[in-house]
C-alpha cells in the first residue's frame, strides 16, 4: 500500500477540492474532479504517483460502484408500479441500442456507443466508470471514459434547468414530471435538484425512478461482461464473467431490501461511495490528456446529444400511455 500512497493522496486532494467547488459554486462535482485531474496529467506518466493513480482509477472505482447498492431497495422499485418499472427498463435498453446504432452512423466504434449509451441511459459518470471497466480496453479507453463523464455532466446540468420548464410547458402533473426527470436526467444530484424544484412529490418520484435506473447498472454490466467474455480469443486471459463489484452491488441491494442496514450505516456507506467515485474520476482525469480530447472532433458530441434527446423523447411519449 505504501507504493500507492502518493497517487492516492493526490486523488484525495483533488476530490476534496472538487467537493469544495461543487458545494460553493453549484457545479457537478464529477466534472470538477475530472477537469482538476486533467490539469495534473503529467503525474500519471512517471514518478511515485503512477501506481496510486492506477489503483484509484481501478480498485477505488470498483469499491465506489459496489457501495451504490446501499441506496436501493426492492420496495422502492415495486412502489413505482410495474408500468413505470417497465418504462425505465425499456428506456435503458433502447438508449444503449440507439447509442450503438448512432455510433456506427457517426463512424464511431461500437464500444464507444455502448459506453456513452450506457452512461446516458443509467447514471452518468458512475455508469461510465463501471461500464468502461468491463469493456475491452484499448489505447483510448481513459480518454473515452473521460469524454462520457464530461458529456453527461454537462448535459445533465443543462437538463436540470431546462427539463422542469419543459415539464411545466407540457402540462405534466407532479408524478409524471417526477418520472420524466428521474427517467431522463443523467446524474443523481441533478435529478434531485430538478425534481424538488417542482414539488416534494415530483422530487420523491424522480429520486426513486433515478435509483431504479442506477439498479439497472448490475444487469447491464453483466450482459456487457458476458459479451466481452464470449468474444475474447481463447488464448487471452479473460476477466471474471461477473465482476466482484457487481456481485457486491447485488448483495448490498438484497441486504438493504431486507432492512438489515441501519440508517446511519446507509448514510455512511453512501458517502464513502461518493468519495470513492470522485477520487476515481480524479485519477482517470490525471490519466487523460487534453490534447487527446481535443482531437476527438464533433461526432462524439453529436452522439451523446442524440442519445440524450432519444431517451427524453421516449419517456415523454411513453408517459402519454401510463
C-alpha positions as CSV (number, residue, x, y, z in Angstrom):
1,X,0.0,0.0,0.0
2,X,3.0,2.4,0.6
3,X,3.7,2.5,-3.1
4,X,0.1,3.5,-3.8
5,X,0.1,6.3,-1.2
6,X,1.4,9.3,-3.2
7,X,-1.0,8.7,-6.1
8,X,-4.0,8.1,-3.7
9,X,-3.1,11.2,-1.8
10,X,-3.2,13.3,-4.9
11,X,-6.5,11.8,-6.0
12,X,-7.9,12.5,-2.5
13,X,-6.7,16.1,-2.5
14,X,-8.4,16.6,-5.9
15,X,-11.6,15.0,-4.6
16,X,-11.6,17.4,-1.6
17,X,-11.1,20.4,-4.0
18,X,-13.8,19.2,-6.3
19,X,-16.2,18.8,-3.4
20,X,-15.4,22.3,-2.1
21,X,-16.0,23.8,-5.6
22,X,-19.3,21.9,-6.1
23,X,-20.7,22.9,-2.7
24,X,-19.7,26.6,-3.0
25,X,-20.4,27.2,-6.7
26,X,-23.1,24.6,-7.5
27,X,-21.4,22.8,-10.4
28,X,-21.2,19.0,-10.9
29,X,-18.6,17.5,-8.5
30,X,-17.6,14.8,-11.0
31,X,-16.9,17.4,-13.7
32,X,-14.8,19.4,-11.3
33,X,-12.8,16.3,-10.3
34,X,-12.2,15.3,-13.9
35,X,-11.0,18.7,-15.0
36,X,-8.7,19.2,-12.0
37,X,-7.3,15.8,-12.6
38,X,-6.6,16.5,-16.2
39,X,-4.6,19.6,-15.2
40,X,-2.2,17.1,-13.4
41,X,-2.0,14.7,-16.3
42,X,1.9,14.7,-16.1
43,X,1.8,12.8,-12.8
44,X,0.4,9.7,-14.5
45,X,3.4,9.3,-16.8
46,X,6.2,8.6,-14.4
47,X,7.3,9.1,-10.8
48,X,5.9,8.0,-7.4
49,X,2.2,8.8,-8.2
50,X,1.7,6.4,-11.1
51,X,0.9,3.3,-9.1
52,X,-1.6,5.1,-6.8
53,X,-3.3,6.8,-9.7
54,X,-3.9,3.5,-11.4
55,X,-5.1,2.0,-8.1
56,X,-7.6,4.8,-7.6
57,X,-8.8,4.5,-11.2
58,X,-9.5,0.8,-10.8
59,X,-9.9,-0.6,-7.3
60,X,-11.2,2.5,-5.6
61,X,-13.6,2.9,-8.5
62,X,-15.0,-0.6,-8.1
63,X,-15.5,-0.1,-4.3
64,X,-17.5,3.1,-5.1
65,X,-19.7,1.4,-7.6
66,X,-20.3,-1.6,-5.3
67,X,-21.4,0.7,-2.4
68,X,-24.1,2.3,-4.6
69,X,-26.1,-0.8,-3.7
70,X,-26.9,0.7,-0.2
71,X,-29.1,3.4,-1.9
72,X,-31.6,0.9,-3.4
73,X,-34.3,-1.4,-2.0
74,X,-36.7,-3.6,-3.9
75,X,-39.6,-1.9,-2.1
76,X,-38.7,1.4,-3.7
77,X,-38.7,-0.2,-7.1
78,X,-42.0,-2.0,-6.8
79,X,-43.6,1.1,-5.3
80,X,-43.3,2.8,-8.6
81,X,-45.8,0.5,-10.3
82,X,-44.9,-2.1,-12.9
83,X,-45.8,0.3,-15.8
84,X,-43.1,2.7,-14.6
85,X,-40.6,-0.1,-14.0
86,X,-41.2,-1.5,-17.5
87,X,-40.8,2.0,-19.0
88,X,-37.4,2.6,-17.2
89,X,-36.1,-0.8,-18.2
90,X,-37.2,-0.4,-21.8
91,X,-35.7,3.2,-22.0
92,X,-32.3,1.9,-20.7
93,X,-32.1,-0.9,-23.2
94,X,-33.4,1.2,-26.1
95,X,-30.9,4.0,-25.4
96,X,-27.9,1.7,-25.3
97,X,-29.1,0.1,-28.6
98,X,-29.7,3.6,-30.1
99,X,-26.2,4.6,-28.9
100,X,-24.7,1.6,-30.8
101,X,-26.6,2.4,-34.0
102,X,-25.9,6.2,-33.8
103,X,-22.2,5.5,-33.2
104,X,-21.9,3.4,-36.3
105,X,-23.7,6.1,-38.3
106,X,-21.3,8.7,-37.0
107,X,-18.3,6.5,-37.7
108,X,-17.6,5.8,-34.1
109,X,-16.8,2.4,-32.6
110,X,-19.5,0.1,-31.2
111,X,-17.6,0.1,-27.9
112,X,-17.8,3.9,-27.7
113,X,-21.6,3.7,-28.5
114,X,-22.1,1.2,-25.6
115,X,-20.1,3.4,-23.2
116,X,-21.9,6.6,-24.0
117,X,-25.3,5.0,-24.4
118,X,-24.9,3.2,-21.0
119,X,-23.8,6.5,-19.3
120,X,-26.8,8.4,-20.7
121,X,-29.2,5.6,-20.0
122,X,-28.2,4.7,-16.4
123,X,-26.5,7.2,-14.2
124,X,-24.0,9.4,-16.0
125,X,-20.5,9.3,-14.6
126,X,-20.9,6.3,-12.3
127,X,-22.2,4.2,-15.2
128,X,-19.4,5.4,-17.5
129,X,-16.9,4.3,-14.9
130,X,-18.5,0.9,-14.3
131,X,-19.1,0.1,-18.0
132,X,-15.7,1.3,-19.0
133,X,-14.1,-1.1,-16.5
134,X,-15.6,-4.2,-18.2
135,X,-15.4,-3.1,-21.9
136,X,-12.4,-4.3,-23.8
137,X,-9.5,-1.9,-23.1
138,X,-7.8,-0.1,-25.9
139,X,-5.4,2.8,-26.4
140,X,-8.1,5.5,-25.8
141,X,-10.1,3.9,-23.1
142,X,-9.4,6.5,-20.4
143,X,-10.0,9.3,-22.9
144,X,-13.3,7.9,-23.9
145,X,-14.5,7.4,-20.3
146,X,-13.4,11.0,-19.6
147,X,-15.4,12.3,-22.5
148,X,-18.5,10.3,-21.4
149,X,-18.2,11.9,-17.9
150,X,-17.8,15.4,-19.3
151,X,-20.6,15.0,-21.8
152,X,-23.2,13.5,-19.3
153,X,-22.2,16.0,-16.6
154,X,-22.7,19.0,-18.9
155,X,-25.9,17.8,-20.4
156,X,-27.2,16.8,-17.0
157,X,-26.7,20.3,-15.7
158,X,-28.5,21.8,-18.7
159,X,-31.3,19.3,-18.3
160,X,-31.7,20.2,-14.5
161,X,-32.6,23.7,-15.6
162,X,-34.5,23.0,-18.9
163,X,-36.5,19.9,-18.1
164,X,-38.6,21.3,-15.2
165,X,-39.6,24.1,-17.6
166,X,-40.4,21.6,-20.3
167,X,-42.5,19.5,-17.9
168,X,-44.5,22.6,-17.0
169,X,-45.0,23.6,-20.6
170,X,-46.3,20.1,-21.4
171,X,-48.7,20.2,-18.5
172,X,-47.3,17.1,-16.7
173,X,-48.7,16.6,-13.2
174,X,-46.2,16.2,-10.4
175,X,-45.9,12.4,-10.5
176,X,-45.5,12.4,-14.3
177,X,-42.9,15.2,-14.1
178,X,-41.0,13.2,-11.5
179,X,-41.0,10.1,-13.7
180,X,-39.8,12.3,-16.7
181,X,-37.0,13.9,-14.7
182,X,-35.9,10.7,-12.9
183,X,-36.1,8.7,-16.2
184,X,-34.0,11.1,-18.3
185,X,-31.5,13.3,-16.4
186,X,-28.1,11.6,-16.2
187,X,-26.7,12.3,-12.7
188,X,-28.4,11.7,-9.4
189,X,-27.6,15.1,-7.9
190,X,-29.2,16.9,-10.9
191,X,-32.3,14.7,-10.7
192,X,-32.8,15.6,-7.1
193,X,-32.3,19.3,-7.8
194,X,-34.7,19.3,-10.7
195,X,-37.4,17.2,-9.0
196,X,-37.6,19.2,-5.8
197,X,-37.6,22.5,-7.7
198,X,-41.1,21.5,-8.9
199,X,-42.5,19.9,-5.7
200,X,-41.9,17.3,-2.9
201,X,-44.0,14.7,-4.8
202,X,-42.1,15.3,-8.0
203,X,-38.8,15.2,-6.2
204,X,-39.6,12.0,-4.3
205,X,-40.8,10.3,-7.5
206,X,-37.8,11.5,-9.5
207,X,-35.3,10.2,-7.0
208,X,-36.9,6.7,-6.8
209,X,-37.1,6.5,-10.6
210,X,-33.5,7.5,-10.8
211,X,-32.5,4.8,-8.3
212,X,-34.2,2.3,-10.4
213,X,-32.0,3.4,-13.3
214,X,-29.0,3.0,-11.0
215,X,-30.1,-0.5,-10.2
216,X,-30.0,-1.3,-14.0
217,X,-26.3,-1.0,-13.7
218,X,-25.9,-4.6,-12.5
219,X,-27.7,-6.4,-15.4
220,X,-26.2,-4.0,-18.0
221,X,-22.6,-4.6,-16.6
222,X,-23.3,-8.4,-16.5
223,X,-24.5,-8.5,-20.1
224,X,-21.6,-6.4,-21.4
225,X,-19.2,-8.5,-19.4
226,X,-20.7,-11.7,-20.8
227,X,-20.5,-10.5,-24.4
228,X,-16.9,-9.4,-23.9
229,X,-16.1,-12.7,-22.3
230,X,-17.6,-14.7,-25.2
231,X,-15.9,-12.6,-27.8
232,X,-12.4,-12.7,-26.3
233,X,-9.9,-15.1,-28.0
234,X,-9.3,-18.3,-26.2
235,X,-5.6,-17.5,-25.7
236,X,-6.4,-14.2,-24.0
237,X,-6.7,-14.2,-20.2
238,X,-10.4,-13.5,-19.5
239,X,-11.8,-11.4,-16.7
240,X,-14.4,-12.9,-14.4
241,X,-17.8,-13.3,-16.0
242,X,-19.4,-11.2,-13.3
243,X,-17.0,-8.6,-11.8
244,X,-16.7,-8.7,-7.9
245,X,-18.0,-5.2,-7.6
246,X,-21.2,-6.1,-9.5
247,X,-21.7,-9.1,-7.1
248,X,-21.1,-6.8,-4.1
249,X,-23.6,-4.3,-5.5
250,X,-26.3,-7.0,-5.8
251,X,-25.6,-8.3,-2.3
252,X,-25.9,-4.8,-0.8
253,X,-29.2,-4.2,-2.6
254,X,-30.6,-7.5,-1.3
255,X,-29.4,-6.9,2.3
256,X,-30.7,-3.3,2.2
257,X,-34.0,-4.5,0.9
258,X,-34.4,-6.7,4.0
259,X,-33.8,-3.8,6.3
260,X,-30.6,-5.1,7.8
261,X,-28.6,-2.0,7.2
262,X,-29.2,0.7,9.8
263,X,-29.9,4.2,8.5
264,X,-26.6,5.7,9.8
265,X,-24.6,2.9,8.1
266,X,-26.6,3.5,4.9
267,X,-25.7,7.2,5.0
268,X,-22.0,6.5,5.8
269,X,-21.7,3.9,3.1
270,X,-23.4,6.2,0.5
271,X,-20.9,9.0,1.5
272,X,-17.9,6.6,1.2
273,X,-19.2,5.6,-2.3
274,X,-19.4,9.2,-3.3
275,X,-15.9,9.9,-2.2
276,X,-14.5,6.8,-3.9
277,X,-16.2,7.7,-7.2
278,X,-15.0,11.3,-7.1
279,X,-11.4,10.2,-6.3
280,X,-11.6,7.6,-9.1
281,X,-12.8,10.3,-11.5
282,X,-9.8,12.5,-10.4
283,X,-7.5,9.6,-11.2
284,X,-9.0,9.0,-14.6
285,X,-8.7,12.7,-15.3
286,X,-4.9,12.5,-14.4
287,X,-4.6,9.7,-17.0
288,X,-6.4,11.7,-19.7
289,X,-4.7,14.2,-22.0
290,X,-6.4,17.4,-23.0
291,X,-4.6,17.1,-26.4
292,X,-6.2,13.6,-26.9
293,X,-9.6,15.0,-26.0
294,X,-9.3,17.9,-28.5
295,X,-8.7,15.6,-31.5
296,X,-12.0,13.7,-30.9
297,X,-14.0,16.2,-33.0
298,X,-17.7,17.0,-33.1
299,X,-19.0,13.5,-33.8
300,X,-18.7,12.2,-30.2
301,X,-20.5,15.4,-29.0
302,X,-23.3,14.7,-31.5
303,X,-23.5,11.1,-30.4
304,X,-24.1,11.9,-26.7
305,X,-26.6,14.7,-27.6
306,X,-28.6,12.2,-29.8
307,X,-28.7,9.7,-27.0
308,X,-29.9,12.3,-24.5
309,X,-32.6,13.5,-26.9
310,X,-33.6,9.9,-27.6
311,X,-34.2,8.9,-24.0
312,X,-36.1,12.1,-23.2
313,X,-38.4,11.7,-26.3
314,X,-39.0,8.0,-25.5
315,X,-40.0,8.7,-21.9
316,X,-42.2,11.6,-22.8
317,X,-44.1,9.6,-25.4
318,X,-44.5,6.6,-23.0
319,X,-45.9,8.9,-20.3
320,X,-48.9,9.5,-22.5
321,X,-49.9,5.8,-22.1
322,X,-49.1,5.4,-18.3
